[in-house]
């Protein structure tokens, strides 16, 4: 069941080569690089109605706790969306996978108790608009759970991240950017930051441009209207 609809958003996202690559390597990354544990922590304690923005191939679905009544999973890339629908059939909670862009979520304002952002802000076309949509669909006092990668390391690493963003990385990695700052973006979007933890993945492994991650919680303030 879809929870309402807004005006049509941007054109569909199509990264067929990257989507096939991601589908092959993501399961292994969960098992060997520490991503599975991050997903468990990301979703622990959630309840009610949840919207997951940029669900990929649905690796989070199996980890939603039983207190979650429904997940609306939005995925713009067609191949990943098909794989996410297959994952939804095996999920312990009801998951409805729908096409749509982060910048124009197909959902009513204030319809959700939580928004899940999992390795998605790196690749959205417009971070501010996407977070404005996340705030719009979240009820006052609702929470954002985020697990993202972005800017990190020393000066040399940050220069490397910016250089890759300005050249080959987005084209090779399905629109991904390495030097975005998800925590700062959440603050600018009007969310109240709760506890968050900066970490590097793989844990104990080499520090790569995509290694710098942050895991945490933010809230939509009770007293402000949603934006959109």
N, CA and C atoms as a LAMMPS dump frame, in Angstrom:
ITEM: TIMESTEP
0
ITEM: NUMBER OF ATOMS
684
ITEM: BOX BOUNDS ff ff ff
-5.0000000000000000e+02 5.0000000000000000e+02
-5.0000000000000000e+02 5.0000000000000000e+02
-5.0000000000000000e+02 5.0000000000000000e+02
ITEM: ATOMS id mol type element x y z
1 1 1 N 0.848 -1.189 0
2 1 2 C 0 0 0
3 1 3 C 0.88 1.234 0
4 2 1 N 0.654 2.135 -0.935
5 2 2 C 1.372 3.387 -0.95
6 2 3 C 0.728 4.352 0.03
7 3 1 N 1.551 5.14 0.67
8 3 2 C 1.057 6.066 1.672
9 3 3 C 0.927 7.457 1.067
10 4 1 N 0.205 7.568 -0.046
11 4 2 C -0.014 8.86 -0.669
12 4 3 C 1.027 9.163 -1.711
13 5 1 N 0.837 10.274 -2.408
14 5 2 C 1.734 10.609 -3.5
15 5 3 C 1.831 12.113 -3.659
16 6 1 N 3.005 12.58 -4.039
17 6 2 C 3.214 13.986 -4.338
18 6 3 C 3.392 14.151 -5.843
19 7 1 N 3.698 15.353 -6.279
20 7 2 C 3.884 15.618 -7.698
21 7 3 C 5.058 14.821 -8.245
22 8 1 N 5.035 14.519 -9.554
23 8 2 C 6.134 13.768 -10.143
24 8 3 C 7.463 14.474 -9.919
25 9 1 N 8.493 13.691 -9.681
26 9 2 C 9.801 14.26 -9.395
27 9 3 C 10.736 14.155 -10.574
28 10 1 N 12.043 14.127 -10.293
29 10 2 C 13.038 14.074 -11.36
30 10 3 C 12.928 12.799 -12.183
31 11 1 N 13.608 12.807 -13.32
32 11 2 C 13.615 11.643 -14.2
33 11 3 C 14.221 10.446 -13.481
34 12 1 N 13.855 9.224 -13.89
35 12 2 C 14.388 8.033 -13.236
36 12 3 C 15.916 7.995 -13.258
37 13 1 N 16.47 7.406 -12.233
38 13 2 C 17.916 7.222 -12.132
39 13 3 C 18.273 5.895 -12.773
40 14 1 N 19.212 5.91 -13.693
41 14 2 C 19.611 4.671 -14.364
42 14 3 C 21.132 4.57 -14.362
43 15 1 N 21.617 3.606 -13.598
44 15 2 C 23.045 3.288 -13.553
45 15 3 C 23.18 1.772 -13.684
46 16 1 N 22.844 1.199 -14.832
47 16 2 C 22.763 -0.261 -14.926
48 16 3 C 24.076 -0.985 -14.668
49 17 1 N 25.196 -0.426 -15.122
50 17 2 C 26.482 -1.097 -14.909
51 17 3 C 26.842 -1.069 -13.428
52 18 1 N 26.749 0.109 -12.815
53 18 2 C 27.059 0.195 -11.392
54 18 3 C 26.09 -0.638 -10.57
55 19 1 N 24.817 -0.66 -10.937
56 19 2 C 23.823 -1.424 -10.175
57 19 3 C 24.179 -2.911 -10.168
58 20 1 N 24.604 -3.428 -11.304
59 20 2 C 24.995 -4.846 -11.344
60 20 3 C 26.22 -5.082 -10.463
61 21 1 N 27.182 -4.169 -10.529
62 21 2 C 28.378 -4.308 -9.693
63 21 3 C 28.015 -4.238 -8.212
64 22 1 N 27.195 -3.253 -7.849
65 22 2 C 26.818 -3.089 -6.451
66 22 3 C 26.075 -4.315 -5.93
67 23 1 N 25.197 -4.863 -6.746
68 23 2 C 24.447 -6.04 -6.323
69 23 3 C 25.369 -7.216 -6.03
70 24 1 N 26.474 -7.299 -6.761
71 24 2 C 27.412 -8.418 -6.542
72 24 3 C 28.258 -8.219 -5.294
73 25 1 N 28.723 -6.989 -5.059
74 25 2 C 29.71 -6.793 -3.996
75 25 3 C 29.1 -6.411 -2.646
76 26 1 N 27.864 -5.934 -2.63
77 26 2 C 27.317 -5.407 -1.381
78 26 3 C 27.121 -6.49 -0.326
79 27 1 N 26.699 -7.667 -0.727
80 27 2 C 26.519 -8.749 0.248
81 27 3 C 27.842 -9.133 0.881
82 28 1 N 28.883 -9.208 0.073
83 28 2 C 30.202 -9.505 0.607
84 28 3 C 30.71 -8.424 1.543
85 29 1 N 30.401 -7.158 1.216
86 29 2 C 30.815 -6.062 2.09
87 29 3 C 30.133 -6.168 3.446
88 30 1 N 28.867 -6.578 3.451
89 30 2 C 28.183 -6.775 4.729
90 30 3 C 28.89 -7.828 5.565
91 31 1 N 29.259 -8.916 4.926
92 31 2 C 29.819 -10.047 5.658
93 31 3 C 31.258 -9.817 6.09
94 32 1 N 32.051 -9.145 5.248
95 32 2 C 33.49 -9.088 5.49
96 32 3 C 34.022 -7.728 5.921
97 33 1 N 33.298 -6.663 5.648
98 33 2 C 33.843 -5.332 5.883
99 33 3 C 33.166 -4.58 7.026
100 34 1 N 32.261 -5.235 7.752
101 34 2 C 31.659 -4.612 8.914
102 34 3 C 30.355 -3.885 8.662
103 35 1 N 29.83 -3.935 7.434
104 35 2 C 28.606 -3.21 7.141
105 35 3 C 27.38 -3.838 7.803
106 36 1 N 27.371 -5.15 7.968
107 36 2 C 26.211 -5.802 8.577
108 36 3 C 25.972 -5.287 9.996
109 37 1 N 27.029 -5.159 10.771
110 37 2 C 26.88 -4.653 12.128
111 37 3 C 26.382 -3.221 12.159
112 38 1 N 26.812 -2.411 11.19
113 38 2 C 26.333 -1.031 11.122
114 38 3 C 24.839 -0.991 10.814
115 39 1 N 24.378 -1.875 9.944
116 39 2 C 22.948 -1.928 9.621
117 39 3 C 22.129 -2.33 10.856
118 40 1 N 22.628 -3.275 11.609
119 40 2 C 21.932 -3.682 12.834
120 40 3 C 21.776 -2.493 13.785
121 41 1 N 22.856 -1.745 13.986
122 41 2 C 22.807 -0.595 14.894
123 41 3 C 21.921 0.51 14.323
124 42 1 N 21.963 0.688 13.032
125 42 2 C 21.163 1.722 12.378
126 42 3 C 19.676 1.549 12.662
127 43 1 N 19.189 0.319 12.63
128 43 2 C 17.755 0.049 12.681
129 43 3 C 17.252 -0.358 14.058
130 44 1 N 18.146 -0.627 14.991
131 44 2 C 17.732 -1.125 16.307
132 44 3 C 16.778 -0.146 16.987
133 45 1 N 15.668 -0.692 17.523
134 45 2 C 14.734 0.105 18.297
135 45 3 C 13.704 0.871 17.504
136 46 1 N 13.708 0.771 16.189
137 46 2 C 12.705 1.466 15.385
138 46 3 C 11.327 0.846 15.596
139 47 1 N 10.292 1.661 15.389
140 47 2 C 8.918 1.178 15.498
141 47 3 C 8.022 2.051 14.627
142 48 1 N 6.798 1.594 14.398
143 48 2 C 5.828 2.362 13.639
144 48 3 C 6.079 2.31 12.146
145 49 1 N 5.732 3.392 11.477
146 49 2 C 5.89 3.491 10.027
147 49 3 C 7.244 4.107 9.692
148 50 1 N 7.947 3.478 8.762
149 50 2 C 9.295 3.893 8.4
150 50 3 C 9.365 4.074 6.888
151 51 1 N 10.051 5.106 6.437
152 51 2 C 10.38 5.247 5.024
153 51 3 C 11.889 5.15 4.886
154 52 1 N 12.332 4.26 4.012
155 52 2 C 13.752 4.11 3.725
156 52 3 C 14.025 4.728 2.358
157 53 1 N 14.907 5.69 2.322
158 53 2 C 15.192 6.448 1.108
159 53 3 C 16.44 5.885 0.447
160 54 1 N 16.292 5.422 -0.803
161 54 2 C 17.418 4.818 -1.496
162 54 3 C 17.73 3.453 -0.933
163 55 1 N 16.793 2.535 -1.092
164 55 2 C 16.898 1.218 -0.447
165 55 3 C 17.899 0.294 -1.112
166 56 1 N 18.404 0.646 -2.286
167 56 2 C 19.343 -0.231 -2.971
168 56 3 C 18.718 -1.582 -3.262
169 57 1 N 19.47 -2.651 -2.995
170 57 2 C 18.956 -4.005 -3.211
171 57 3 C 18.334 -4.609 -1.96
172 58 1 N 18.019 -3.78 -0.979
173 58 2 C 17.225 -4.235 0.153
174 58 3 C 17.974 -4.931 1.256
175 59 1 N 19.253 -4.625 1.441
176 59 2 C 20.023 -5.325 2.464
177 59 3 C 19.594 -4.964 3.882
178 60 1 N 18.925 -3.836 4.059
179 60 2 C 18.448 -3.493 5.404
180 60 3 C 17.195 -4.261 5.802
181 61 1 N 16.44 -4.747 4.855
182 61 2 C 15.094 -5.23 5.144
183 61 3 C 15.066 -6.338 6.193
184 62 1 N 16 -7.263 6.135
185 62 2 C 15.997 -8.401 7.052
186 62 3 C 16.278 -7.978 8.488
187 63 1 N 16.74 -6.74 8.692
188 63 2 C 17.169 -6.295 10.023
189 63 3 C 16.181 -5.359 10.7
190 64 1 N 15.034 -5.121 10.082
191 64 2 C 14.047 -4.269 10.746
192 64 3 C 13.428 -5.011 11.927
193 65 1 N 13.322 -4.35 13.088
194 65 2 C 12.736 -5.014 14.263
195 65 3 C 11.233 -5.209 14.107
196 66 1 N 10.699 -6.144 14.867
197 66 2 C 9.296 -6.524 14.747
198 66 3 C 8.341 -5.392 15.079
199 67 1 N 8.778 -4.402 15.848
200 67 2 C 7.915 -3.285 16.212
201 67 3 C 7.631 -2.348 15.046
202 68 1 N 8.333 -2.508 13.936
203 68 2 C 8.067 -1.708 12.743
204 68 3 C 6.813 -2.243 12.069
205 69 1 N 5.82 -1.378 11.894
206 69 2 C 4.542 -1.801 11.317
207 69 3 C 4.595 -1.873 9.8
208 70 1 N 5.37 -0.992 9.187
209 70 2 C 5.437 -0.939 7.729
210 70 3 C 6.661 -0.152 7.299
211 71 1 N 7.3 -0.604 6.213
212 71 2 C 8.401 0.118 5.597
213 71 3 C 8.003 0.471 4.173
214 72 1 N 8.085 1.754 3.831
215 72 2 C 7.985 2.182 2.445
216 72 3 C 9.41 2.416 1.969
217 73 1 N 9.876 1.59 1.045
218 73 2 C 11.255 1.649 0.573
219 73 3 C 11.274 2.271 -0.819
220 74 1 N 11.963 3.386 -0.959
221 74 2 C 12.003 4.127 -2.214
222 74 3 C 13.355 3.882 -2.881
223 75 1 N 13.322 3.386 -4.116
224 75 2 C 14.558 3.115 -4.854
225 75 3 C 14.385 3.533 -6.315
226 76 1 N 15.198 4.482 -6.787
227 76 2 C 15.017 4.99 -8.145
228 76 3 C 15.628 4.135 -9.249
229 77 1 N 16.657 3.332 -8.944
230 77 2 C 17.352 2.584 -9.988
231 77 3 C 16.585 1.293 -10.294
232 78 1 N 16.178 1.045 -11.537
233 78 2 C 15.274 -0.079 -11.829
234 78 3 C 15.812 -1.448 -11.429
235 79 1 N 17.079 -1.753 -11.729
236 79 2 C 17.605 -3.071 -11.379
237 79 3 C 17.654 -3.246 -9.87
238 80 1 N 18.147 -2.248 -9.166
239 80 2 C 18.192 -2.359 -7.708
240 80 3 C 16.792 -2.437 -7.126
241 81 1 N 15.839 -1.72 -7.727
242 81 2 C 14.46 -1.807 -7.264
243 81 3 C 13.901 -3.21 -7.403
244 82 1 N 14.217 -3.87 -8.505
245 82 2 C 13.738 -5.25 -8.682
246 82 3 C 14.35 -6.174 -7.627
247 83 1 N 15.638 -6.021 -7.364
248 83 2 C 16.283 -6.846 -6.345
249 83 3 C 15.729 -6.53 -4.954
250 84 1 N 15.414 -5.254 -4.713
251 84 2 C 14.833 -4.881 -3.42
252 84 3 C 13.462 -5.53 -3.235
253 85 1 N 12.665 -5.602 -4.287
254 85 2 C 11.358 -6.261 -4.166
255 85 3 C 11.515 -7.736 -3.835
256 86 1 N 12.535 -8.378 -4.385
257 86 2 C 12.797 -9.774 -4.025
258 86 3 C 13.187 -9.879 -2.55
259 87 1 N 14.011 -8.96 -2.075
260 87 2 C 14.389 -8.962 -0.665
261 87 3 C 13.196 -8.701 0.238
262 88 1 N 12.262 -7.875 -0.231
263 88 2 C 11.094 -7.537 0.583
264 88 3 C 10.248 -8.757 0.893
265 89 1 N 10.212 -9.723 -0.029
266 89 2 C 9.422 -10.938 0.202
267 89 3 C 9.959 -11.745 1.384
268 90 1 N 11.24 -11.573 1.703
269 90 2 C 11.866 -12.336 2.786
270 90 3 C 11.967 -11.541 4.082
271 91 1 N 11.479 -10.315 4.082
272 91 2 C 11.634 -9.445 5.251
273 91 3 C 10.693 -9.872 6.375
274 92 1 N 11.072 -9.656 7.63
275 92 2 C 10.22 -10.031 8.765
276 92 3 C 9.097 -9.036 9.031
277 93 1 N 9.099 -7.896 8.344
278 93 2 C 8.053 -6.883 8.492
279 93 3 C 7.547 -6.525 7.106
280 94 1 N 6.357 -5.936 6.98
281 94 2 C 5.844 -5.569 5.659
282 94 3 C 6.702 -4.468 5.017
283 95 1 N 7.173 -4.733 3.81
284 95 2 C 7.989 -3.77 3.063
285 95 3 C 7.371 -3.584 1.688
286 96 1 N 7.096 -2.343 1.331
287 96 2 C 6.564 -1.988 0.029
288 96 3 C 7.637 -1.202 -0.708
289 97 1 N 8.175 -1.746 -1.798
290 97 2 C 9.227 -1.09 -2.57
291 97 3 C 8.59 -0.334 -3.731
292 98 1 N 8.882 0.964 -3.836
293 98 2 C 8.306 1.791 -4.892
294 98 3 C 9.411 2.584 -5.571
295 99 1 N 9.237 2.905 -6.859
296 99 2 C 10.19 3.798 -7.519
297 99 3 C 9.989 5.225 -7.039
298 100 1 N 11.026 6.003 -7.121
299 100 2 C 10.908 7.398 -6.727
300 100 3 C 12.263 7.97 -6.385
301 101 1 N 12.343 9.291 -6.424
302 101 2 C 13.591 9.996 -6.134
303 101 3 C 13.559 10.589 -4.736
304 102 1 N 14.723 10.696 -4.124
305 102 2 C 14.821 11.289 -2.789
306 102 3 C 14.347 12.727 -2.779
307 103 1 N 14.474 13.404 -3.913
308 103 2 C 14.089 14.807 -3.996
309 103 3 C 12.586 15.009 -4.19
310 104 1 N 11.823 13.945 -4.371
311 104 2 C 10.367 14.041 -4.55
312 104 3 C 9.753 12.735 -4.06
313 105 1 N 9.729 12.534 -2.745
314 105 2 C 9.296 11.259 -2.19
315 105 3 C 7.803 11.03 -2.434
316 106 1 N 7.425 9.822 -2.831
317 106 2 C 6.021 9.51 -3.122
318 106 3 C 5.249 9.174 -1.85
319 107 1 N 5.075 10.157 -0.99
320 107 2 C 4.45 9.928 0.311
321 107 3 C 3.847 11.219 0.827
322 108 1 N 2.853 11.075 1.706
323 108 2 C 2.188 12.219 2.305
324 108 3 C 3.072 12.884 3.357
325 109 1 N 2.831 14.147 3.563
326 109 2 C 3.548 14.889 4.603
327 109 3 C 3.189 14.347 5.989
328 110 1 N 4.203 14.203 6.824
329 110 2 C 3.992 13.788 8.209
330 110 3 C 3.522 12.363 8.389
331 111 1 N 3.711 11.501 7.379
332 111 2 C 3.136 10.156 7.417
333 111 3 C 3.993 9.136 8.163
334 112 1 N 5.243 9.478 8.508
335 112 2 C 6.163 8.461 9.018
336 112 3 C 6.727 8.82 10.385
337 113 1 N 6.986 7.765 11.148
338 113 2 C 7.615 7.907 12.451
339 113 3 C 9.13 7.992 12.348
340 114 1 N 9.703 7.46 11.267
341 114 2 C 11.156 7.47 11.105
342 114 3 C 11.513 7.457 9.627
343 115 1 N 12.63 8.099 9.329
344 115 2 C 13.246 8.066 7.999
345 115 3 C 14.595 7.384 8.144
346 116 1 N 14.881 6.435 7.261
347 116 2 C 16.171 5.749 7.25
348 116 3 C 16.958 6.209 6.023
349 117 1 N 18.165 6.71 6.271
350 117 2 C 19.101 7.124 5.225
351 117 3 C 20.338 6.251 5.352
352 118 1 N 20.521 5.371 4.396
353 118 2 C 21.592 4.379 4.484
354 118 3 C 22.431 4.412 3.211
355 119 1 N 23.589 5.083 3.289
356 119 2 C 24.514 5.184 2.165
357 119 3 C 23.809 5.723 0.919
358 120 1 N 23.058 6.803 1.115
359 120 2 C 22.285 7.378 0.017
360 120 3 C 22.597 8.852 -0.222
361 121 1 N 22.932 9.625 0.81
362 121 2 C 23.155 11.051 0.606
363 121 3 C 24.366 11.324 -0.275
364 122 1 N 25.261 10.369 -0.394
365 122 2 C 26.417 10.534 -1.265
366 122 3 C 26.024 10.628 -2.732
367 123 1 N 24.881 10.053 -3.092
368 123 2 C 24.546 9.932 -4.508
369 123 3 C 23.284 10.669 -4.938
370 124 1 N 22.557 11.301 -4.021
371 124 2 C 21.379 12.039 -4.447
372 124 3 C 21.813 13.252 -5.266
373 125 1 N 20.932 13.699 -6.162
374 125 2 C 21.279 14.818 -7.032
375 125 3 C 21.303 16.144 -6.273
376 126 1 N 20.438 16.294 -5.275
377 126 2 C 20.311 17.557 -4.544
378 126 3 C 20.118 17.221 -3.068
379 127 1 N 21.178 17.333 -2.281
380 127 2 C 21.135 16.921 -0.88
381 127 3 C 20.132 17.756 -0.097
382 128 1 N 20.142 19.068 -0.299
383 128 2 C 19.238 19.932 0.459
384 128 3 C 17.785 19.603 0.154
385 129 1 N 17.469 19.395 -1.099
386 129 2 C 16.09 19.066 -1.46
387 129 3 C 15.698 17.698 -0.91
388 130 1 N 16.616 16.733 -0.981
389 130 2 C 16.321 15.393 -0.47
390 130 3 C 16.045 15.432 1.034
391 131 1 N 16.834 16.192 1.773
392 131 2 C 16.609 16.272 3.221
393 131 3 C 15.364 17.095 3.537
394 132 1 N 15.041 18.067 2.694
395 132 2 C 13.775 18.767 2.862
396 132 3 C 12.591 17.83 2.701
397 133 1 N 12.687 16.904 1.756
398 133 2 C 11.639 15.903 1.576
399 133 3 C 11.588 14.936 2.755
400 134 1 N 12.748 14.545 3.26
401 134 2 C 12.774 13.678 4.437
402 134 3 C 12.078 14.349 5.611
403 135 1 N 12.325 15.629 5.796
404 135 2 C 11.676 16.349 6.891
405 135 3 C 10.175 16.472 6.639
406 136 1 N 9.786 16.692 5.386
407 136 2 C 8.359 16.844 5.069
408 136 3 C 7.566 15.598 5.422
409 137 1 N 8.073 14.417 5.075
410 137 2 C 7.292 13.19 5.278
411 137 3 C 7.378 12.67 6.708
412 138 1 N 8.243 13.249 7.516
413 138 2 C 8.424 12.815 8.898
414 138 3 C 7.473 13.589 9.811
415 139 1 N 6.844 12.886 10.727
416 139 2 C 5.97 13.563 11.685
417 139 3 C 6.804 14.426 12.621
418 140 1 N 6.219 15.488 13.196
419 140 2 C 6.943 16.266 14.198
420 140 3 C 7.427 15.371 15.344
421 141 1 N 8.682 15.49 15.683
422 141 2 C 9.265 14.645 16.717
423 141 3 C 9.776 13.319 16.205
424 142 1 N 9.53 13.015 14.931
425 142 2 C 10.022 11.768 14.352
426 142 3 C 11.523 11.796 14.164
427 143 1 N 12.103 10.623 13.979
428 143 2 C 13.555 10.527 13.947
429 143 3 C 14.086 10.117 12.588
430 144 1 N 15.301 10.555 12.321
431 144 2 C 16.087 10.112 11.173
432 144 3 C 17.197 9.221 11.688
433 145 1 N 17.304 8.043 11.119
434 145 2 C 18.46 7.177 11.376
435 145 3 C 19.362 7.264 10.136
436 146 1 N 20.63 7.553 10.342
437 146 2 C 21.518 7.712 9.189
438 146 3 C 22.808 6.918 9.364
439 147 1 N 23.211 6.298 8.27
440 147 2 C 24.499 5.619 8.138
441 147 3 C 25.038 6.042 6.773
442 148 1 N 25.995 6.949 6.775
443 148 2 C 26.466 7.567 5.548
444 148 3 C 27.985 7.614 5.519
445 149 1 N 28.531 7.717 4.315
446 149 2 C 29.966 7.99 4.209
447 149 3 C 30.148 9.388 3.629
448 150 1 N 31.339 9.953 3.837
449 150 2 C 31.565 11.304 3.342
450 150 3 C 32.951 11.8 3.66
451 151 1 N 33.051 13.105 3.797
452 151 2 C 34.335 13.767 3.975
453 151 3 C 35.022 13.279 5.24
454 152 1 N 36.327 13.066 5.159
455 152 2 C 37.057 12.622 6.339
456 152 3 C 38.539 12.554 6.087
457 153 1 N 39.277 12.238 7.156
458 153 2 C 40.715 12.14 7.053
459 153 3 C 41.394 13.491 7.168
460 154 1 N 42.669 13.503 6.897
461 154 2 C 43.45 14.732 6.948
462 154 3 C 43.339 15.539 5.666
463 155 1 N 44.174 16.576 5.575
464 155 2 C 44.09 17.496 4.433
465 155 3 C 44.333 16.769 3.111
466 156 1 N 45.321 15.884 3.074
467 156 2 C 45.625 15.187 1.827
468 156 3 C 44.459 14.303 1.388
469 157 1 N 43.841 13.608 2.342
470 157 2 C 42.713 12.75 1.99
471 157 3 C 41.531 13.583 1.497
472 158 1 N 41.268 14.705 2.139
473 158 2 C 40.136 15.531 1.727
474 158 3 C 40.371 16.138 0.349
475 159 1 N 41.596 16.505 0.055
476 159 2 C 41.914 16.976 -1.295
477 159 3 C 41.703 15.862 -2.311
478 160 1 N 42.089 14.653 -1.946
479 160 2 C 41.884 13.509 -2.839
480 160 3 C 40.399 13.272 -3.076
481 161 1 N 39.604 13.325 -2.014
482 161 2 C 38.161 13.14 -2.17
483 161 3 C 37.556 14.178 -3.112
484 162 1 N 37.945 15.441 -2.932
485 162 2 C 37.398 16.493 -3.801
486 162 3 C 37.853 16.312 -5.247
487 163 1 N 39.098 15.906 -5.423
488 163 2 C 39.598 15.692 -6.777
489 163 3 C 38.857 14.555 -7.469
490 164 1 N 38.609 13.484 -6.745
491 164 2 C 37.866 12.365 -7.333
492 164 3 C 36.424 12.762 -7.647
493 165 1 N 35.81 13.549 -6.747
494 165 2 C 34.441 14.01 -6.993
495 165 3 C 34.354 14.852 -8.255
496 166 1 N 35.401 15.618 -8.545
497 166 2 C 35.377 16.502 -9.698
498 166 3 C 35.81 15.85 -10.985
499 167 1 N 36.161 14.552 -10.922
500 167 2 C 36.651 13.878 -12.127
501 167 3 C 35.894 12.56 -12.356
502 168 1 N 36.485 11.46 -11.962
503 168 2 C 35.978 10.164 -12.42
504 168 3 C 35 9.477 -11.47
505 169 1 N 35.035 9.832 -10.171
506 169 2 C 34.318 9 -9.21
507 169 3 C 32.806 8.941 -9.43
508 170 1 N 32.11 10.059 -9.587
509 170 2 C 30.655 9.956 -9.769
510 170 3 C 30.257 9.112 -10.979
511 171 1 N 31.008 9.224 -12.069
512 171 2 C 30.678 8.434 -13.259
513 171 3 C 30.907 6.947 -13.035
514 172 1 N 31.939 6.61 -12.276
515 172 2 C 32.247 5.198 -12.039
516 172 3 C 31.364 4.581 -10.964
517 173 1 N 30.878 5.396 -10.025
518 173 2 C 30.214 4.875 -8.818
519 173 3 C 28.746 5.266 -8.744
520 174 1 N 28.081 5.344 -9.858
521 174 2 C 26.645 5.549 -9.85
522 174 3 C 26.206 6.879 -9.261
523 175 1 N 26.984 7.94 -9.491
524 175 2 C 26.637 9.256 -8.978
525 175 3 C 27.123 9.539 -7.572
526 176 1 N 27.868 8.623 -6.986
527 176 2 C 28.376 8.798 -5.621
528 176 3 C 29.385 9.941 -5.553
529 177 1 N 29.395 10.659 -4.412
530 177 2 C 30.38 11.688 -4.117
531 177 3 C 31.047 11.354 -2.788
532 178 1 N 32.317 11.645 -2.711
533 178 2 C 33.11 11.261 -1.546
534 178 3 C 33.241 12.361 -0.503
535 179 1 N 33.097 13.614 -0.898
536 179 2 C 33.459 14.729 -0.022
537 179 3 C 32.257 15.445 0.584
538 180 1 N 31.069 14.872 0.52
539 180 2 C 29.918 15.489 1.146
540 180 3 C 29.98 15.309 2.67
541 181 1 N 29.299 16.203 3.385
542 181 2 C 29.301 16.179 4.85
543 181 3 C 27.865 15.938 5.319
544 182 1 N 27.469 14.69 5.588
545 182 2 C 26.072 14.405 5.922
546 182 3 C 25.605 15.046 7.219
547 183 1 N 26.473 15.139 8.218
548 183 2 C 26.062 15.737 9.49
549 183 3 C 25.758 17.22 9.304
550 184 1 N 26.621 17.933 8.614
551 184 2 C 26.379 19.353 8.36
552 184 3 C 25.113 19.541 7.528
553 185 1 N 24.883 18.661 6.57
554 185 2 C 23.692 18.769 5.725
555 185 3 C 22.419 18.573 6.543
556 186 1 N 22.429 17.638 7.473
557 186 2 C 21.268 17.431 8.337
558 186 3 C 21.007 18.66 9.197
559 187 1 N 22.037 19.269 9.721
560 187 2 C 21.862 20.487 10.519
561 187 3 C 21.258 21.606 9.666
562 188 1 N 21.788 21.78 8.451
563 188 2 C 21.272 22.84 7.581
564 188 3 C 19.808 22.613 7.215
565 189 1 N 19.39 21.35 7.162
566 189 2 C 18.009 21.024 6.813
567 189 3 C 17.053 21.213 7.981
568 190 1 N 17.567 21.598 9.15
569 190 2 C 16.706 21.876 10.287
570 190 3 C 16.48 20.733 11.233
571 191 1 N 17.236 19.658 11.095
572 191 2 C 17.109 18.541 12.027
573 191 3 C 17.935 18.815 13.286
574 192 1 N 17.459 18.26 14.386
575 192 2 C 18.213 18.303 15.64
576 192 3 C 19.066 17.048 15.723
577 193 1 N 20.366 17.229 15.814
578 193 2 C 21.282 16.094 15.835
579 193 3 C 21.288 15.451 17.205
580 194 1 N 21.129 14.135 17.22
581 194 2 C 21.295 13.351 18.428
582 194 3 C 22.683 12.749 18.454
583 195 1 N 22.848 11.644 19.164
584 195 2 C 24.17 11.012 19.205
585 195 3 C 24.557 10.454 17.84
586 196 1 N 25.806 10.645 17.483
587 196 2 C 26.326 10.039 16.256
588 196 3 C 27.785 9.664 16.47
589 197 1 N 28.212 8.709 15.674
590 197 2 C 29.544 8.151 15.83
591 197 3 C 30.265 8.176 14.495
592 198 1 N 31.468 8.719 14.47
593 198 2 C 32.295 8.673 13.276
594 198 3 C 33.146 7.411 13.321
595 199 1 N 33.266 6.742 12.191
596 199 2 C 34.014 5.491 12.133
597 199 3 C 34.601 5.311 10.753
598 200 1 N 35.47 4.344 10.64
599 200 2 C 36.111 4.028 9.37
600 200 3 C 35.861 2.567 9.034
601 201 1 N 35.448 2.318 7.796
602 201 2 C 35.23 0.961 7.314
603 201 3 C 36.089 0.71 6.073
604 202 1 N 36.673 -0.502 5.962
605 202 2 C 36.545 -1.614 6.894
606 202 3 C 37.279 -1.348 8.201
607 203 1 N 36.69 -1.815 9.296
608 203 2 C 37.299 -1.619 10.602
609 203 3 C 38.637 -2.34 10.659
610 204 1 N 39.678 -1.613 11.032
611 204 2 C 41.009 -2.192 11.087
612 204 3 C 41.688 -2.294 9.745
613 205 1 N 41.026 -1.853 8.684
614 205 2 C 41.594 -1.942 7.347
615 205 3 C 42.21 -0.628 6.907
616 206 1 N 42.621 -0.547 5.654
617 206 2 C 43.227 0.682 5.144
618 206 3 C 42.211 1.809 5.059
619 207 1 N 42.666 3.049 5.201
620 207 2 C 41.8 4.218 5.076
621 207 3 C 41.744 4.616 3.603
622 208 1 N 40.593 4.414 3.003
623 208 2 C 40.36 4.727 1.601
624 208 3 C 39.465 5.958 1.492
625 209 1 N 39.372 6.591 0.324
626 209 2 C 38.515 7.775 0.202
627 209 3 C 37.064 7.547 0.592
628 210 1 N 36.568 6.321 0.47
629 210 2 C 35.178 6.031 0.832
630 210 3 C 35.038 5.409 2.215
631 211 1 N 36.085 5.422 3.015
632 211 2 C 36.071 4.734 4.306
633 211 3 C 35.407 5.513 5.425
634 212 1 N 35.268 6.829 5.292
635 212 2 C 34.899 7.686 6.418
636 212 3 C 33.38 7.762 6.543
637 213 1 N 32.861 7.158 7.603
638 213 2 C 31.422 6.981 7.775
639 213 3 C 30.942 7.639 9.064
640 214 1 N 29.634 7.818 9.132
641 214 2 C 29.009 8.343 10.332
642 214 3 C 27.685 7.611 10.531
643 215 1 N 27.409 7.246 11.775
644 215 2 C 26.212 6.488 12.142
645 215 3 C 25.531 7.218 13.286
646 216 1 N 24.259 7.554 13.113
647 216 2 C 23.629 8.293 14.197
648 216 3 C 22.149 8.527 14.011
649 217 1 N 21.628 9.449 14.815
650 217 2 C 20.207 9.759 14.887
651 217 3 C 20.013 11.265 14.862
652 218 1 N 18.957 11.702 14.223
653 218 2 C 18.533 13.101 14.266
654 218 3 C 17.018 13.125 14.389
655 219 1 N 16.471 14.284 14.768
656 219 2 C 15.029 14.415 14.956
657 219 3 C 14.496 15.615 14.197
658 220 1 N 13.254 15.502 13.746
659 220 2 C 12.532 16.676 13.273
660 220 3 C 11.971 17.394 14.498
661 221 1 N 12.241 18.69 14.639
662 221 2 C 11.727 19.413 15.81
663 221 3 C 10.197 19.353 15.885
664 222 1 N 9.675 19.376 17.095
665 222 2 C 8.23 19.334 17.31
666 222 3 C 7.526 20.6 16.833
667 223 1 N 8.234 21.717 16.861
668 223 2 C 7.552 22.993 16.706
669 223 3 C 7.657 23.595 15.32
670 224 1 N 8.256 22.873 14.343
671 224 2 C 8.406 23.467 13.022
672 224 3 C 7.675 22.695 11.967
673 225 1 N 7.134 23.382 10.965
674 225 2 C 6.47 22.682 9.876
675 225 3 C 7.462 21.945 9.02
676 226 1 N 7.023 20.883 8.338
677 226 2 C 7.877 20.197 7.392
678 226 3 C 8.158 21.095 6.205
679 227 1 N 9.263 20.875 5.54
680 227 2 C 9.601 21.64 4.359
681 227 3 C 9.432 20.774 3.147
682 228 1 N 9.296 21.359 2.036
683 228 2 C 9.154 20.574 0.826
684 228 3 C 8.907 21.459 -0.344
